[in-house]
């Protein structure tokens, strides 16, 4: 019995401390790929908060809600049930029990998500959901989005803000969508940046204590290594 206790105690002493990692930044900076890889390498849970806003936008579009009408959006915001799976190797998202991982990535949803996510009632509901998921992650979690370090999890153990030039971001995003126009993609990214940074409720912004990582000239592997190092240093210091 004593041997078992000693073994467990030793394991507890050597196990990395659980950490909450907030990774923010605009589209095309490598947030999703980096966050999933970091979570997988460090044995942490993973949450794509943008997918949740896409999910509620998709639900609104499917249910005849006028997504240009903030009052109508606010009244319907609490109706859909959104569930996020936090396994970084296979993250999932369902809306009212239906797999929404594919439908939420359509151009229609992409073009409407900023308007829906700007509605305060939507942000309040989704923020509460995000906080509950982070709190329940026993091993720690990597949460990616646009307002994680500033609003959702201001007490996160480490905050990272990824940036990149508009040209680099557009090239990456165009590479993900076959046949897309580079100039149009760049214009759409800049337009969304303005919408997300300019909204009154929880705008896209770098937290004052966040570490900024410019990914313009870095490979994905280099970005992942950089973030893993930063998180590892924080775990060691806890």
C-alpha positions in Angstrom: 0.0 0.0 0.0 2.8 2.4 0.9 4.5 1.7 -2.4 1.4 2.6 -4.3 1.0 5.9 -2.4 4.7 6.7 -2.9 4.4 6.0 -6.7 1.3 8.2 -7.0 2.9 11.0 -5.0 6.0 10.9 -7.2 3.9 11.0 -10.3 2.0 14.0 -8.9 5.3 15.8 -8.2 6.7 15.2 -11.7 3.5 15.9 -13.7 3.4 19.3 -15.4 1.1 21.8 -13.7 -2.2 22.4 -15.3 -2.3 25.7 -17.2 -4.8 27.8 -19.0 -3.4 29.1 -22.2 -5.1 31.9 -24.1 -4.1 32.3 -27.8 -5.6 35.3 -29.5 -5.2 37.0 -32.9 -6.9 37.7 -36.2 -7.7 35.2 -38.9 -4.8 33.7 -40.9 -2.1 34.0 -38.2 -2.0 30.2 -37.6 -4.1 30.3 -34.4 -6.0 27.0 -34.9 -3.2 24.9 -36.2 -0.9 26.2 -33.5 -3.4 25.8 -30.7 -4.3 22.2 -31.6 -0.7 21.2 -31.9 0.4 22.8 -28.7 -2.5 21.2 -26.8 -1.8 17.8 -28.3 2.0 18.0 -27.5 1.4 19.1 -23.9 -1.6 16.8 -23.1 -4.1 19.7 -22.7 -7.6 20.2 -23.8 -8.4 22.5 -26.7 -11.2 24.9 -27.5 -11.8 26.8 -30.7 -14.1 29.7 -29.5 -14.5 31.0 -33.1 -16.3 27.7 -34.0 -18.8 28.5 -31.3 -19.6 31.9 -32.8 -19.8 30.2 -36.2 -22.1 27.6 -34.8 -24.6 30.1 -33.4 -24.4 32.1 -36.7 -25.2 28.9 -38.7 -28.1 28.2 -36.4 -29.5 31.7 -36.9 -29.2 31.4 -40.7 -30.9 28.0 -40.7 -33.8 29.2 -38.5 -34.7 32.4 -40.4 -33.2 34.9 -38.0 -32.4 38.2 -39.6 -28.6 38.4 -38.8 -28.7 42.1 -39.6 -31.1 42.7 -36.8 -29.3 42.8 -33.4 -32.6 42.7 -31.5 -33.8 39.6 -33.3 -30.4 37.9 -32.7 -30.5 38.8 -29.0 -34.0 37.2 -28.6 -32.9 34.0 -30.2 -29.4 33.7 -28.7 -30.3 31.3 -25.9 -32.2 28.8 -28.0 -29.5 26.7 -29.6 -27.6 24.1 -27.6 -23.9 24.3 -28.5 -21.5 21.5 -27.3 -17.8 21.6 -28.0 -15.5 18.5 -27.8 -12.1 19.5 -26.5 -9.9 16.7 -27.8 -7.2 18.5 -29.8 -6.7 15.5 -32.2 -10.4 15.5 -33.0 -12.3 18.6 -31.9 -16.0 18.5 -32.4 -18.9 20.9 -32.3 -22.6 20.1 -32.3 -25.7 22.3 -32.4 -28.8 20.8 -30.9 -27.1 17.4 -31.3 -26.2 17.9 -34.9 -22.6 17.8 -36.2 -21.9 21.3 -37.3 -18.1 21.1 -37.9 -18.5 21.2 -41.7 -21.5 23.6 -42.2 -20.0 26.3 -40.0 -17.1 26.8 -42.4 -19.1 27.9 -45.4 -18.6 31.3 -46.9 -22.1 32.4 -45.9 -21.3 31.8 -42.2 -17.9 33.4 -42.6 -19.5 36.6 -44.0 -22.1 36.8 -41.3 -20.3 35.7 -38.1 -18.9 39.1 -37.2 -22.4 40.7 -37.2 -23.8 37.9 -35.0 -20.8 37.8 -32.6 -21.0 41.6 -32.1 -24.4 41.3 -30.3 -23.8 41.6 -26.5 -26.3 38.9 -25.6 -24.5 36.5 -27.9 -21.1 37.3 -26.4 -22.4 37.0 -22.8 -23.9 33.5 -23.5 -20.9 32.2 -25.4 -18.4 33.7 -22.9 -20.1 31.9 -20.0 -19.9 28.6 -22.0 -16.2 29.1 -22.7 -15.4 29.8 -19.1 -17.3 26.7 -17.9 -15.4 24.6 -20.4 -12.0 26.0 -19.3 -12.9 25.5 -15.6 -13.7 21.9 -16.2 -10.5 21.1 -18.0 -8.6 19.2 -15.3 -5.3 18.9 -17.2 -5.4 22.5 -18.5 -6.6 23.9 -21.8 -5.5 25.9 -24.8 -8.3 28.3 -25.7 -8.0 30.2 -29.0 -10.0 33.2 -30.1 -10.1 37.0 -30.3 -10.9 38.1 -26.8 -9.7 35.3 -24.6 -6.9 37.1 -22.8 -8.8 40.3 -22.5 -12.3 39.2 -21.7 -13.0 35.5 -21.5 -10.1 34.4 -19.4 -8.2 37.5 -18.2 -6.5 35.4 -15.5 -5.2 32.8 -17.9 -1.7 31.5 -16.9 -0.2 32.6 -20.2 -1.5 34.8 -23.0 -0.2 34.8 -26.5 -1.2 37.1 -29.3 -0.4 35.9 -32.8 0.1 38.4 -35.6 1.1 38.3 -39.3 1.1 40.7 -42.2 -2.2 40.9 -44.2 -0.3 39.5 -47.2 0.9 36.4 -45.3 -2.5 35.8 -43.8 -4.3 36.1 -47.1 -1.9 33.7 -48.7 -2.5 31.1 -46.0 -6.2 31.5 -46.1 -6.3 31.2 -49.9 -4.2 28.1 -49.6 -6.9 26.5 -47.5 -9.7 27.3 -50.0 -9.1 26.0 -53.6 -9.8 28.5 -56.3 -10.0 31.5 -53.9 -8.9 34.9 -55.1 -5.9 36.2 -53.1 -6.8 39.9 -53.4 -10.4 39.2 -52.4 -9.3 37.1 -49.5 -7.0 39.9 -48.2 -9.8 42.4 -48.5 -12.2 40.1 -46.6 -9.6 39.6 -43.8 -9.0 43.3 -43.4 -12.7 44.0 -43.4 -13.2 41.4 -40.7 -10.3 42.8 -38.6 -12.0 46.2 -38.7 -15.3 44.7 -37.6 -13.8 42.6 -34.8 -11.5 45.3 -33.5 -14.2 48.0 -33.7 -17.1 46.3 -32.0 -18.1 47.7 -28.6 -18.4 44.4 -26.8 -15.1 42.5 -26.3 -13.2 43.7 -29.4 -10.3 41.9 -30.9 -7.3 43.2 -28.9 -4.0 42.2 -27.5 -4.0 41.8 -23.7 -1.5 44.1 -21.9 0.4 41.1 -20.5 0.3 38.9 -23.6 3.4 37.7 -25.5 3.2 38.8 -29.1 4.5 36.4 -31.7 4.7 37.6 -35.3 4.2 34.5 -37.5 4.8 36.3 -40.9 8.2 34.7 -41.6 7.9 31.6 -39.4 6.9 28.1 -40.4 4.0 26.5 -38.5 6.6 24.2 -36.8 8.5 27.2 -35.6 5.4 28.9 -34.2 4.4 25.7 -32.4 7.9 25.3 -30.9 7.9 28.9 -29.7 4.5 28.6 -28.0 5.3 25.1 -26.5 8.4 26.7 -25.0 6.5 29.6 -23.5 3.9 27.3 -22.0 6.5 24.9 -20.7 8.3 27.8 -18.9 5.1 28.8 -17.3 4.3 25.2 -16.2 7.8 24.9 -14.6 7.3 28.1 -12.7 4.0 27.2 -11.2 
